[in-house]
Amino acid sequence: MKTATIPALRVTPELRQAAESVLQEGETLSSFVEQSVRTNIQRRQFQQEFIARGLASRDEAKRTGVYYSSEEVMDELKAKLAAKRAGKQ
């Protein structure tokens, strides 16, 4: 696969110094920037998927007229968590 480049980014000397100060052993500034871009892409994709699921859920509730209170949802989540914890012991 042919690679591509990301546009050069002009930053303040302070930002560059801050980024360089947190590099791990053997890590380059370029690899740090690449990983940061990958992480943010993934976070935004998760965010978009979360919003899409929420909107679909809203539409389904409007369509069916079935709504759940926050207490009902929290009780169900707590029960699931308790069941998982009980299974690990």
N, C-alpha and C positions, 0 to 999 in steps of 0.2 A: 504494500500500500504506500502510495506517495504521501509524504507529510506536507503540512502547510504551516504557515507561521501565524502567530497572533500579532497584531500591530504593536509596535514599540509603545511603551508607556512612560510618559514623563512624570516624575514624582519629585517631591521635595527631598533634599538630602536627608532630612530627619526621618522621612518614611523609609527611604532605602536603608538607612542605618538601623532603624528599628527592625526591618525585615531581616537584615543580615545578622542581627544580634540574636535571633531566635532559630537560626539554622541549626539543624542537628549535624552530628559528625558525618562528613562525607556528602552532605546535601548541598546542592548548588542553589543559587538564587533562582535560576531558571526552573529547576525542578520544583522548588517551593512555589513559584508563581503558577506553574502548570498544575500542581496538586490543588492549589487554592481555587483555580478556575474550575477544575473537575468537581471539587467539593461543592462549590456554589451552583454549578449546573445541576448536580444531583439534588441539592436542597430545593432549588426552584422547581425541578420536575416533581418532586414529592409534594411540594406546596400546590402546584397546579392540579395534581391528581387528587389531593385532599379536597380542594375546592370543588372539583368536578363531582366527587362522591357526595359532598354536602349538598350541592345543587340538585343532583339526581335524587337524593333522599328527600329533599324538600319537595321536588316535583311529585315523587311517589306519594308522599303524605298528602299533598293537595289532591292528587288523583283518587286516593283511597279514602281519605278522611280519617286515617289512623295516625294519631300523634302520640308521642310518649313524653312524659314529664322528665325533667332532669333527675328527679329522685328515682324514677323507675330505671333510667339508664345507669345511674351510679350504683344502684342496688344490683343490677345485672353484672356490671363490671366487677364489683366487689365479690360477688359469688364466684365468678370465673377465676379471679385471683386466688380466692380461698381454696377453690378446687385444685388449682395448679400447685399451690403451696402444700396442700395435703398430699398430693401425689408424689411430691419430692421427698417426703419424710419417710 
